[in-house]
Amino acid sequence: GAILYRNAMAILNSTNRTKAEGYALLLEASETGHQEAKIKVAWAMLLGTNLPQNIEKARDLFIELASVGIADAHMGIGLLYAAGLSVAANPAKALVHYIMAAVGGSIWARMALGYRYWAGVSLTANCERSLEYYRLVANAVANEVQMSGGMVIQRVRLLDEVDNPGYNSGILDNDLIEYYQLLAEKGDVQAQVGLGQLHYQGGRGVAQDHQKALHYFLQAADAGNPLAMAFLGRIYLEGSEMVKADNATAYKYFKKAADLGNPVGQSGLGMMHLEGRGVDRDYSKALKYFSQAAEQGWVDGQLQLGIMHFSGLGVRRDYKLANRYFTLASQSGHVLAFYNLAQMHATGTGIMRSCSTAVELYKNVAERGKWGEKLMEAHSHYRDMRYGEAFVHYALLSELGYEVAQSNAAFMLDRGEMQAGADRGEAYMRAFVYWGRAAVQGYSAAQVKLGDYHYYGLGTAVDYEQAALHYRLASDQHQNAQAMFNLGYMHEHGLGMHQDVHLAKRCYDMAADASPDAKIPVALALIKLNLKSTVKYFTQGNWSEWIFSESLGLAINWDIYLLTTLIATLGLLVYFRRPLR
């Protein structure tokens, strides 16, 4: 069993072997009773990753392994209870298993507890406890980050894809990639560099592959491109399964790029002198190269200058300057910049201590861990209509605190793509919970959805006042046009608030200003609003008031009445010109 397991993991950690081959060996190893193989098989079956999804079988394996204290098995059981997968949903039991898993060292369980203490989910919100758990996860993520600056996580919201056909998810189309590959093979240097960076970093729907990155960078470097030379230096400095680390070769490429003024090459030379890799450790040279790179806005130069000033390496220790450089690097998204800022805020080093800021930063780092790849796996499953696999992925990531996963899990339940139980009512109740968690994290469309659920009584009782509250939050905090329009409608009809046509018109106008897409619905709503006002004034005999009213009368809204008249005339023409039978 142990030999099978080692062979399986060697294949799974390889970039040039098929995952299916590795999981086949894992399955064999698990059948011999190997516990580590069993837990990996259980998760693979739960998620449907390279093994057919079988939630019941995964549950049985989790229960068996949890009985002997396997931490990741407790995490699995916690997820089943939290999401109601093959067992009745039970938040209290989920929490108990998360705690046992976290004590046993499960990184996912620690992240789940960090999120729960941060958001107050099934627990009283506690910033310090959240900080404790998130820091453990962030430490693990930071230890794995190389010069690339951390994994690129694509956060695709299913609701945005449906509501906005032009929504750019950031995922590259296969046809576009093939087009650039064709250009690269024909000698287009920019295409070669772009493809090299894409495969070096990974993301945007493309798997990380340093062998392919090396291929494209070598082509571009031979053509004299300094950026390609610099990235070749990175590849040889870091090393990988396919490319053996070679400090001399790394230095050669970094030097060529730096001599041509490339900031990536300058930063690479700085790193080699800072750490004494293939050259003598020399802080003054490191400072010089990092400064040159930072002056050109290169994120690694900014980060390393922050580290040197924070630690006093070759310079006088200066926390204020370190904070400045870390902040600059964080604006480019470097995960280690967020991590170092989190450390400063958590300990109050050089700045006022702030638990809430530290937790936000640690959470950002934690969500850049390698498990973030599962967001793209989930989206891929969804596009392939493998809804069961997609939902379990989103449910797992929801427990870890990813807002995008929470909104996507809610979206799937809302559309009936993942039945939560015997009827739609239970699905709406669970969707309501997920929408609520996503809304707390600032997703305005989720806030609108909460309003809709209260308005229509989906997963909760009909409550117009609560609906209006959520619409107002989305309107005031995020300038959401749909929320403004909904508030206008509720003001117009006196739903959950005092009827006020003047406020209704104001909300409709705000919606039109907030989004071009709202202009036509708003125009139609205003036509209806003004027609109702017209009928009211005529029936009450207040003609002069109707004509000269500043907010709803003919004088101020002549264009709307003209549009109404034209539409009515057009309708009559169409009616009278219809073919006679």
C-alpha positions as CSV (number, residue, x, y, z in Angstrom):
1,G,0.0,0.0,0.0
2,A,2.8,2.5,0.9
3,I,4.6,1.9,-2.4
4,L,1.4,2.3,-4.4
5,Y,0.7,5.5,-2.5
6,R,4.2,6.9,-3.1
7,N,4.0,6.1,-6.8
8,A,0.5,7.7,-7.0
9,M,1.7,10.9,-5.3
10,A,4.7,11.1,-7.6
11,I,2.4,11.1,-10.6
12,L,-0.1,13.6,-9.1
13,N,2.7,16.0,-8.3
14,S,4.1,15.7,-11.8
15,T,3.2,18.1,-14.6
16,N,3.7,15.6,-17.4
17,R,1.7,12.6,-16.2
18,T,-2.0,12.1,-16.3
19,K,-4.0,12.6,-13.1
20,A,-6.2,9.7,-13.9
21,E,-3.1,7.4,-13.8
22,G,-2.3,8.7,-10.3
23,Y,-5.8,8.3,-9.0
24,A,-6.0,4.8,-10.3
25,L,-2.9,3.9,-8.1
26,L,-4.4,5.8,-5.2
27,L,-7.6,3.7,-5.5
28,E,-5.5,0.5,-5.4
29,A,-3.5,1.8,-2.4
30,S,-6.7,2.7,-0.5
31,E,-8.1,-0.8,-1.1
32,T,-5.1,-2.2,0.8
33,G,-6.1,-0.1,3.8
34,H,-3.5,2.7,3.4
35,Q,-5.1,5.6,5.4
36,E,-3.5,8.5,3.5
37,A,-4.7,7.0,0.2
38,K,-8.2,6.5,1.6
39,I,-8.6,10.1,2.7
40,K,-7.5,11.4,-0.8
41,V,-9.8,8.9,-2.5
42,A,-12.7,10.1,-0.2
43,W,-12.1,13.7,-1.2
44,A,-11.8,12.8,-4.8
45,M,-15.1,10.9,-4.7
46,L,-16.8,13.8,-2.9
47,L,-15.6,16.4,-5.4
48,G,-15.7,14.1,-8.4
49,T,-12.0,14.9,-9.1
50,N,-10.6,12.3,-11.5
51,L,-12.9,9.7,-9.9
52,P,-16.7,9.4,-10.4
53,Q,-18.6,11.4,-7.8
54,N,-20.0,9.2,-5.0
55,I,-21.0,11.3,-2.0
56,E,-22.3,8.4,0.0
57,K,-19.1,6.4,-0.5
58,A,-17.1,9.4,0.4
59,R,-19.2,9.9,3.6
60,D,-18.6,6.3,4.7
61,L,-14.8,6.7,4.2
62,F,-14.8,10.0,6.1
63,I,-16.7,8.3,9.0
64,E,-14.3,5.4,9.1
65,L,-11.2,7.6,9.0
66,A,-12.6,10.2,11.5
67,S,-13.0,7.3,14.0
68,V,-9.2,6.9,14.1
69,G,-8.6,10.7,14.3
70,I,-7.8,11.7,10.7
71,A,-8.2,15.5,10.7
72,D,-9.1,15.8,7.0
73,A,-11.9,13.2,7.5
74,H,-13.4,15.4,10.2
75,M,-13.2,18.3,7.8
76,G,-15.1,16.2,5.2
77,I,-17.8,15.3,7.7
78,G,-18.1,19.0,8.7
79,L,-18.6,19.9,5.1
80,L,-21.3,17.3,4.6
81,Y,-23.2,18.6,7.6
82,A,-22.7,22.2,6.7
83,A,-24.0,21.8,3.1
84,G,-26.5,19.0,3.8
85,L,-24.8,16.5,1.4
86,S,-26.2,13.0,2.0
87,V,-27.0,14.0,5.6
88,A,-29.4,16.4,7.1
89,A,-27.9,19.9,7.4
90,N,-26.7,20.5,10.9
91,P,-24.5,23.6,11.5
92,A,-23.7,22.6,15.1
93,K,-22.3,19.2,14.1
94,A,-20.4,20.8,11.2
95,L,-18.8,23.2,13.7
96,V,-17.8,20.4,16.1
97,H,-16.1,18.5,13.3
98,Y,-14.3,21.6,12.0
99,I,-12.9,22.2,15.5
100,M,-11.6,18.6,15.7
101,A,-10.1,18.9,12.2
102,A,-8.4,22.2,13.1
103,V,-6.9,20.8,16.2
104,G,-5.6,17.9,14.1
105,G,-3.9,20.3,11.7
106,S,-6.4,20.5,8.8
107,I,-5.6,23.7,6.9
108,W,-9.1,23.9,5.4
109,A,-10.7,23.5,8.8
110,R,-8.6,26.4,10.2
111,M,-9.6,28.5,7.3
112,A,-13.3,27.6,7.8
113,L,-13.1,28.6,11.5
114,G,-11.2,31.8,10.6
115,Y,-14.1,32.7,8.3
116,R,-16.8,31.7,10.8
117,Y,-15.2,33.8,13.6
118,W,-14.8,36.7,11.2
119,A,-18.4,36.6,9.9
120,G,-20.1,35.3,13.0
121,V,-21.4,32.1,11.3
122,S,-22.7,29.7,13.9
123,L,-20.4,31.5,16.4
124,T,-20.2,34.8,18.0
125,A,-18.0,37.0,15.9
126,N,-14.5,37.2,17.4
127,C,-11.8,39.1,15.6
128,E,-8.9,37.8,17.7
129,R,-9.9,34.1,17.2
130,S,-10.4,34.7,13.5
131,L,-6.9,36.3,13.4
132,E,-5.4,33.3,15.1
133,Y,-6.8,30.8,12.5
134,Y,-6.3,33.0,9.4
135,R,-2.7,33.7,10.4
136,L,-2.0,29.9,10.5
137,V,-3.4,29.5,7.0
138,A,-1.6,32.6,5.7
139,N,1.7,31.4,7.0
140,A,1.3,28.2,5.1
141,V,0.4,30.0,1.9
142,A,3.3,32.5,2.2
143,N,5.8,29.7,2.7
144,E,4.8,28.2,-0.7
145,V,4.9,31.4,-2.7
146,Q,7.8,31.9,-5.1
147,M,8.9,34.9,-7.1
148,S,5.8,34.7,-9.2
149,G,3.9,36.6,-6.5
150,G,1.2,34.0,-5.8
151,M,-1.4,32.1,-7.7
152,V,-3.8,34.0,-10.0
153,I,-7.3,33.1,-8.9
154,Q,-10.1,33.7,-11.4
155,R,-13.3,34.6,-9.6
156,V,-16.2,34.0,-12.0
157,R,-19.7,34.8,-10.8
158,L,-22.4,32.7,-12.5
159,L,-25.0,35.4,-11.8
160,D,-23.0,38.0,-13.6
161,E,-22.4,35.7,-16.6
162,V,-26.2,35.3,-17.0
163,D,-27.3,38.8,-16.3
164,N,-24.5,40.4,-18.4
165,P,-23.9,38.6,-21.7
166,G,-20.8,40.8,-22.3
167,Y,-19.4,39.9,-18.8
168,N,-15.6,39.2,-19.1
169,S,-14.7,36.3,-16.8
170,G,-11.0,36.6,-17.7
171,I,-10.9,33.1,-19.0
172,L,-9.2,32.8,-22.3
173,D,-11.0,31.1,-25.2
174,N,-9.2,28.1,-26.7
175,D,-9.5,29.6,-30.2
176,L,-7.7,32.7,-29.0
177,I,-4.9,30.7,-27.4
178,E,-4.5,28.7,-30.6
179,Y,-4.3,31.9,-32.6
180,Y,-1.5,33.2,-30.3
181,Q,0.3,29.8,-30.6
182,L,0.2,30.1,-34.4
183,L,1.6,33.7,-34.2
184,A,4.3,32.5,-31.8
185,E,5.4,29.6,-34.0
186,K,5.6,32.2,-36.9
187,G,8.1,34.2,-34.9
188,D,5.9,36.9,-33.3
189,V,7.9,37.8,-30.2
190,Q,5.1,39.5,-28.3
191,A,3.0,36.3,-28.7
192,Q,5.9,34.2,-27.5
193,V,6.4,36.4,-24.4
194,G,2.6,36.5,-23.7
195,L,2.3,32.7,-23.9
196,G,5.4,32.2,-21.8
197,Q,4.0,34.4,-19.0
198,L,0.6,32.7,-19.3
199,H,2.1,29.2,-18.8
200,Y,4.6,30.4,-16.2
201,Q,2.0,32.0,-14.0
202,G,-1.0,29.9,-14.8
203,G,-4.6,31.2,-14.5
204,R,-7.2,32.5,-16.9
205,G,-8.2,28.9,-17.6
206,V,-4.7,27.8,-18.4
207,A,-2.7,25.3,-16.3
208,Q,0.7,26.3,-15.0
209,D,3.4,24.6,-17.1
210,H,7.0,25.7,-16.8
211,Q,8.1,23.5,-19.6
212,K,5.9,25.3,-22.1
213,A,6.9,28.6,-20.6
214,L,10.5,27.7,-21.1
215,H,9.8,26.9,-24.7
216,Y,8.3,30.2,-25.5
217,F,10.7,32.3,-23.5
218,L,13.7,30.7,-25.2
219,Q,12.2,31.6,-28.6
220,A,11.7,35.2,-27.5
221,A,15.0,35.5,-25.8
222,D,16.8,34.3,-28.9
223,A,15.1,37.2,-30.7
224,G,16.6,39.6,-28.1
225,N,13.5,40.2,-25.9
226,P,14.7,41.3,-22.4
227,L,11.5,40.4,-20.6
228,A,11.8,36.8,-21.9
229,M,15.4,36.7,-20.7
230,A,14.3,37.9,-17.2
231,F,11.6,35.2,-17.0
232,L,14.2,32.6,-18.1
233,G,16.2,33.8,-15.1
234,R,13.3,33.2,-12.8
235,I,12.6,29.7,-14.1
236,Y,16.3,28.7,-13.6
237,L,16.5,30.4,-10.2
238,E,13.3,28.7,-8.9
239,G,13.7,25.3,-10.5
240,S,10.9,22.9,-11.1
241,E,10.3,19.2,-11.9
242,M,10.9,19.9,-15.6
243,V,13.7,22.5,-15.3
244,K,16.5,22.0,-12.8
245,A,17.5,25.0,-10.8
246,D,20.8,26.5,-12.1
247,N,22.0,29.7,-10.4
248,A,24.7,30.3,-13.0
249,T,22.2,30.2,-15.9
250,A,19.7,32.3,-13.9
251,Y,22.4,34.9,-13.3
252,K,23.3,35.0,-17.0
253,Y,19.8,35.7,-18.1
254,F,19.0,38.2,-15.3
255,K,22.2,40.1,-16.2
256,K,21.4,40.2,-19.9
257,A,17.9,41.5,-19.1
258,A,19.1,44.0,-16.5
259,D,21.8,45.4,-18.8
260,L,18.9,46.2,-21.2
261,G,17.1,48.1,-18.4
262,N,14.5,45.4,-17.7
263,P,13.1,45.7,-14.1
264,V,12.3,42.0,-13.8
265,G,16.0,41.2,-14.6
266,Q,17.1,43.9,-12.1
267,S,14.9,42.5,-9.4
268,G,16.2,39.0,-10.1
269,L,19.8,40.1,-9.7
270,G,18.7,41.9,-6.5
271,M,17.3,38.6,-5.2
272,M,20.4,36.6,-6.0
273,H,22.6,39.2,-4.1
274,L,20.2,39.4,-1.2
275,E,20.2,35.7,-0.6
276,G,23.7,34.9,-1.9
277,R,22.5,32.4,-4.5
278,G,25.4,31.7,-6.9
279,V,27.0,35.1,-5.9
280,D,28.3,36.6,-2.8
281,R,25.6,38.0,-0.4
282,D,25.8,41.8,-0.9
283,Y,23.0,43.9,0.5
284,S,24.2,47.1,-1.1
285,K,24.0,45.5,-4.6
286,A,20.7,44.0,-3.8
287,L,19.4,47.4,-2.7
288,K,20.7,49.0,-5.9
289,Y,19.0,46.5,-8.1
290,F,15.7,46.5,-6.2
291,S,15.6,50.3,-6.2
292,Q,16.1,50.3,-10.0
293,A,13.3,47.8,-10.5
294,A,11.0,49.7,-8.0
295,E,11.6,53.0,-9.8
296,Q,10.1,51.4,-12.9
297,G,7.1,50.2,-10.9
298,W,8.0,46.5,-10.7
299,V,6.2,44.8,-7.9
300,D,9.0,42.5,-6.8
301,G,11.4,45.4,-6.4
302,Q,8.9,47.2,-4.2
303,L,8.2,44.1,-2.1
304,Q,11.9,43.4,-1.5
305,L,12.7,47.0,-0.6
306,G,9.9,46.7,1.9
307,I,11.5,43.5,3.4
308,M,14.9,45.1,3.5
309,H,13.7,48.2,5.3
310,F,11.5,46.1,7.6
311,S,14.3,43.8,8.6
312,G,17.1,46.3,8.4
313,L,19.1,44.4,5.8
314,G,21.9,46.7,4.6
315,V,19.8,49.8,5.6
316,R,18.5,51.4,8.8
317,R,15.3,49.7,9.9
318,D,12.4,51.9,8.9
319,Y,8.9,50.5,9.4
320,K,7.2,53.5,7.8
321,L,9.2,53.1,4.6
322,A,8.6,49.3,4.7
323,N,4.9,49.9,5.0
324,R,5.0,52.2,2.0
325,Y,6.7,49.7,-0.2
326,F,4.5,46.8,1.0
327,T,1.4,49.0,0.2
328,L,2.8,49.8,-3.3
329,A,3.4,46.1,-4.0
330,S,-0.1,45.1,-2.6
331,Q,-1.7,47.4,-5.2
332,S,-0.2,45.1,-7.9
333,G,-1.7,42.1,-6.0
334,H,1.5,40.5,-4.7
335,V,0.4,38.0,-2.1
336,L,3.5,38.5,0.1
337,A,2.9,42.2,0.2
338,F,-0.6,41.5,1.7
339,Y,1.1,39.0,4.1
340,N,3.7,41.4,5.3
341,L,1.1,44.2,5.8
342,A,-1.0,41.7,7.7
343,Q,1.9,40.9,10.0
344,M,2.5,44.6,10.7
345,H,-1.2,45.3,11.5
346,A,-1.5,42.1,13.6
347,T,1.4,43.0,15.8
348,G,1.2,46.8,15.6
349,T,4.8,46.9,14.3
350,G,5.5,50.4,13.0
351,I,1.7,51.2,12.8
352,M,-1.3,51.2,15.0
353,R,-2.4,47.7,15.6
354,S,-5.7,46.8,13.9
355,C,-7.2,43.3,14.3
356,S,-9.9,43.9,11.7
357,T,-7.4,45.1,9.0
358,A,-5.0,42.3,9.8
359,V,-7.8,39.7,9.4
360,E,-8.9,41.2,6.1
361,L,-5.3,41.0,4.8
362,Y,-4.7,37.5,6.1
363,K,-8.0,36.4,4.6
364,N,-6.8,37.8,1.2
365,V,-3.6,35.7,1.5
366,A,-5.4,32.6,2.6
367,E,-7.7,32.8,-0.4
368,R,-4.7,32.8,-2.7
369,G,-3.7,29.3,-1.6
370,K,-3.5,26.5,-4.1
371,W,-7.0,25.3,-3.2
372,G,-8.2,28.5,-4.9
373,E,-7.7,26.5,-8.2
374,K,-11.0,24.7,-7.2
375,L,-12.9,27.9,-8.2
376,M,-11.9,27.3,-11.8
377,E,-12.5,23.5,-11.5
378,A,-16.0,24.3,-10.3
379,H,-16.6,26.7,-13.2
380,S,-15.4,24.1,-15.6
381,H,-17.7,21.5,-14.2
382,Y,-20.6,24.0,-14.4
383,R,-19.9,24.8,-18.0
384,D,-19.9,21.0,-18.7
385,M,-23.3,20.8,-17.0
386,R,-21.7,18.6,-14.3
387,Y,-23.8,20.3,-11.6
388,G,-23.2,17.9,-8.8
389,E,-19.4,18.3,-9.0
390,A,-19.7,22.0,-9.4
391,F,-21.9,22.5,-6.4
392,V,-19.8,20.5,-4.0
393,H,-16.7,22.5,-5.1
394,Y,-18.6,25.7,-4.5
395,A,-20.0,24.4,-1.2
396,L,-16.5,23.6,0.0
397,L,-15.1,26.9,-1.0
398,S,-18.1,28.7,0.6
399,E,-17.2,27.1,3.9
400,L,-13.6,28.4,3.4
401,G,-15.0,32.0,3.1
402,Y,-14.9,32.6,-0.7
403,E,-17.6,35.1,-1.5
404,V,-17.7,34.0,-5.2
405,A,-18.3,30.4,-4.2
406,Q,-21.1,31.5,-1.8
407,S,-22.9,33.5,-4.5
408,N,-22.4,30.7,-7.0
409,A,-23.7,28.0,-4.7
410,A,-26.8,30.2,-4.0
411,F,-27.2,30.8,-7.8
412,M,-27.3,27.0,-8.5
413,L,-29.8,26.4,-5.7
414,D,-31.9,29.3,-6.9
415,R,-32.1,27.9,-10.4
416,G,-32.8,24.3,-9.2
417,E,-29.6,23.0,-10.6
418,M,-28.8,21.3,-7.3
419,Q,-31.8,20.1,-5.5
420,A,-31.3,20.5,-1.7
421,G,-34.2,18.1,-0.8
422,A,-37.6,16.9,-1.7
423,D,-38.9,20.3,-2.7
424,R,-37.8,23.7,-3.9
425,G,-38.6,25.3,-0.6
426,E,-35.6,23.7,1.1
427,A,-33.4,24.8,-1.9
428,Y,-34.5,28.4,-1.5
429,M,-33.9,28.3,2.3
430,R,-30.3,27.2,1.7
431,A,-29.8,29.6,-1.2
432,F,-31.0,32.4,1.2
433,V,-28.2,31.5,3.6
434,Y,-25.6,31.6,0.9
435,W,-26.9,34.9,-0.5
436,G,-26.7,36.3,3.0
437,R,-23.1,35.3,3.4
438,A,-22.1,36.7,0.0
439,A,-24.0,40.0,0.8
440,V,-22.1,40.5,4.0
441,Q,-18.9,40.3,2.0
442,G,-20.0,43.2,-0.2
443,Y,-21.6,41.5,-3.3
444,S,-24.4,43.9,-4.2
445,A,-26.3,41.5,-6.4
446,A,-26.5,39.1,-3.4
447,Q,-28.0,42.0,-1.4
448,V,-30.6,42.5,-4.1
449,K,-31.3,38.8,-4.1
450,L,-32.0,38.9,-0.4
451,G,-34.4,41.7,-1.1
452,D,-36.1,39.6,-3.7
453,Y,-36.4,36.6,-1.4
454,H,-38.1,38.7,1.3
455,Y,-40.3,40.3,-1.3
456,Y,-41.5,37.0,-2.9
457,G,-41.2,34.9,0.3
458,L,-38.6,32.5,-1.1
459,G,-36.8,30.6,1.7
460,T,-38.3,33.0,4.2
461,A,-41.5,34.8,5.0
462,V,-42.8,37.6,2.9
463,D,-41.5,40.9,4.5
464,Y,-41.7,44.0,2.4
465,E,-39.9,46.1,5.0
466,Q,-36.9,43.7,5.0
467,A,-36.9,43.6,1.2
468,A,-36.8,47.4,1.1
469,L,-33.9,47.4,3.7
470,H,-31.8,45.1,1.5
471,Y,-32.6,47.1,-1.7
472,R,-31.6,50.3,0.2
473,L,-28.3,48.8,1.3
474,A,-27.5,47.7,-2.2
475,S,-28.5,51.2,-3.5
476,D,-26.7,53.3,-0.9
477,Q,-23.5,51.2,-0.6
478,H,-23.0,50.0,-4.2
479,Q,-25.2,52.2,-6.4
480,N,-26.9,49.1,-7.7
481,A,-29.4,50.1,-10.4
482,Q,-31.7,47.1,-9.9
483,A,-32.0,48.0,-6.2
484,M,-32.8,51.6,-7.0
485,F,-35.5,50.5,-9.5
486,N,-37.0,48.1,-7.0
487,L,-37.1,50.8,-4.4
488,G,-38.9,53.0,-6.9
489,Y,-41.5,50.4,-7.5
490,M,-42.1,49.9,-3.8
491,H,-42.4,53.6,-3.2
492,E,-44.9,53.8,-6.1
493,H,-47.1,51.1,-4.7
494,G,-46.6,51.7,-0.9
495,L,-45.1,48.3,-0.3
496,G,-43.2,48.1,3.0
497,M,-43.2,51.9,3.2
498,H,-45.4,54.9,2.8
499,Q,-46.6,55.4,-0.8
500,D,-44.8,58.3,-2.4
501,V,-44.8,58.9,-6.1
502,H,-42.2,61.7,-5.8
503,L,-39.7,59.3,-4.2
504,A,-40.6,56.6,-6.7
505,K,-39.7,58.9,-9.5
506,R,-36.5,59.9,-7.8
507,C,-35.5,56.2,-7.4
508,Y,-36.3,55.5,-11.0
509,D,-34.2,58.5,-12.2
510,M,-31.3,57.3,-10.0
511,A,-31.5,53.8,-11.6
512,A,-31.4,55.3,-15.1
513,D,-28.3,57.4,-14.1
514,A,-26.6,54.4,-12.5
515,S,-26.8,52.1,-15.5
516,P,-27.5,52.5,-19.2
517,D,-29.2,49.2,-19.2
518,A,-31.9,50.6,-16.9
519,K,-32.9,53.5,-19.1
520,I,-35.6,51.6,-21.1
521,P,-37.2,49.9,-18.0
522,V,-37.1,53.2,-16.2
523,A,-38.7,55.0,-19.2
524,L,-41.6,52.5,-19.2
525,A,-42.0,52.7,-15.4
526,L,-42.1,56.5,-15.6
527,I,-44.7,56.3,-18.4
528,K,-46.9,54.1,-16.2
529,L,-46.3,56.3,-13.2
530,N,-47.3,59.4,-15.1
531,L,-50.3,57.7,-16.6
532,K,-51.5,56.8,-13.2
533,S,-50.9,60.3,-12.0
534,T,-52.8,61.6,-15.0
535,V,-55.8,59.4,-14.3
536,K,-55.8,60.4,-10.7
537,Y,-55.7,64.1,-11.4
538,F,-58.4,63.8,-14.1
539,T,-60.7,61.8,-11.8
540,Q,-60.1,64.3,-9.0
541,G,-60.6,67.3,-11.3
542,N,-57.2,68.9,-10.4
543,W,-56.3,69.7,-14.1
544,S,-54.4,72.8,-13.4
545,E,-52.4,71.2,-10.7
546,W,-51.6,68.3,-13.0
547,I,-50.5,70.6,-15.8
548,F,-48.2,72.8,-13.7
549,S,-47.0,70.2,-11.1
550,E,-43.2,70.5,-10.7
551,S,-42.5,66.8,-10.2
552,L,-45.2,64.9,-12.1
553,G,-47.1,67.3,-14.3
554,L,-47.2,67.9,-18.0
555,A,-44.8,70.8,-18.0
556,I,-41.8,68.9,-16.6
557,N,-42.5,65.5,-18.2
558,W,-43.7,66.6,-21.7
559,D,-41.1,64.2,-23.3
560,I,-42.6,61.2,-21.4
561,Y,-46.1,62.1,-22.4
562,L,-45.0,62.7,-26.0
563,L,-43.4,59.2,-26.0
564,T,-46.5,57.7,-24.5
565,T,-48.6,59.4,-27.3
566,L,-46.3,58.2,-30.0
567,I,-46.3,54.6,-28.6
568,A,-50.1,54.7,-28.4
569,T,-50.4,56.1,-32.0
570,L,-48.0,53.4,-33.3
571,G,-50.1,50.7,-31.6
572,L,-53.2,52.0,-33.2
573,L,-51.6,52.1,-36.6
574,V,-50.4,48.5,-36.3
575,Y,-53.9,47.5,-35.1
576,F,-55.7,49.1,-38.0
577,R,-53.2,48.0,-40.7
578,R,-53.3,44.4,-39.6
579,P,-54.4,42.0,-42.5
580,L,-58.0,41.2,-42.5
581,R,-58.9,37.5,-42.3
